[in-house]
Amino acid sequence: MDWPWQPAYPLPMAKPFTLRERWFDVSLAEFEAFLHDYPRPLETRPPLQQKANYREWVDASMGAWPGNAVGKSWKRGACLGYQIRLDLVLKVSAQERWSCQWCD
């Protein structure tokens, strides 16, 4: 039954994926390189000694959680996933553009 005060089409969702947009999917090799090259020490939650399907790497100098998480990894069945914060990926790609050996 249609009501006279309802719009004909549903209203658009307001930014449905804002939290998802903060993260960039990467391969295992890219994720390991990111962790190796990160300039400050990172804390792992939960610790690496503890068995977990989901893990975050946090930088304590960036404030409180969840704003200080810089990397994530997870396992669901046989699927593995790795993500890096999008703003950190953009900084790295901008630096690589300026240090390009073919651009000089």
N, C-alpha and C positions, 0 to 999 in steps of 0.2 A: 504494500500500500504506500503510495506517495503522499507525503505531507506537503501542504502548500508552502511551508516556510523552509523546506530543505532545498539546497541547490541541486541542480540536475546532475552534476558530477561531484565526486568527493573532493574535498579541499586538499591541496597538495601538502605533503608532509614537510614540516619545517626542518631542514638540514638533517635528514635521517642518518647520515653516516659521518658526522663530524668527528667522532672519536676514531673511526676507522681511517679517516684521511690523514691522521697524524703519523701513520706508519707506512713503511715501504717494504714490500716483499723482496727478499734477497736469497741467493743460494747459500749453501753451507760454507763454501769457500769464501764468498764475499763477507759472510757474517764473521767467520774466524779472522779474516784480515782486518775487519773493522774493530773487533775486540783487541787484536794484537796491536793495532796502530793507535788506539784511543789514547789521548795524551794524559789522562788522569786515572788513578786506580778505580776499579769498579767493584761494587759489592754484588754478590749473586744471591738472589732470593728465590726459592730456598737454596741453602748452601749446596755446593756440588757433591758433597758426601751423602746428601739425602736423596733418595730416589724420588723423582717427580716427573710428571708428564708436562708440566708447564714451568718455565723459569724466566725470570727477568734479571737484567743487569742494570744496576742503578748507580748513578753518580751522586754521591752525597753532597758535593759542592753545588749542585743545581737546585737544592731545596728539598721539599718533602715529597713523599710518594703521593700521587702517581706522576707528578710533574718531573721527577728526576729519573724516570725509567728511560734508558737509551736503547735497549735492545730486548727482544723477546724470542723465546724458542718454545716449541711445543711439539707433542707427539700425540696423535690420535690414531690408534691402530697401527697401520704401516705408514701413515702419512706424517711427514715431518714438516714443520714450518719455521721460518726465521724472518724476523722483521727488525728494521732499524728505524729510529725516529726520522721522519721526513725532513725536518729542518737540519739535522746533522748530515743527511745524504746530500742535501742541496749545498751545504757549505763545502763538503768534500768535492763535489763535482765542479763547483765554481773555482776552487783552488786548482784543481787539475786542469781546468781550461786555461788558467793563466800560466801554468808551468808546462804547457804542452811543448814537446821538443820540435814539433813541426810548425809551430806558430811563430817562432822567433825570426 
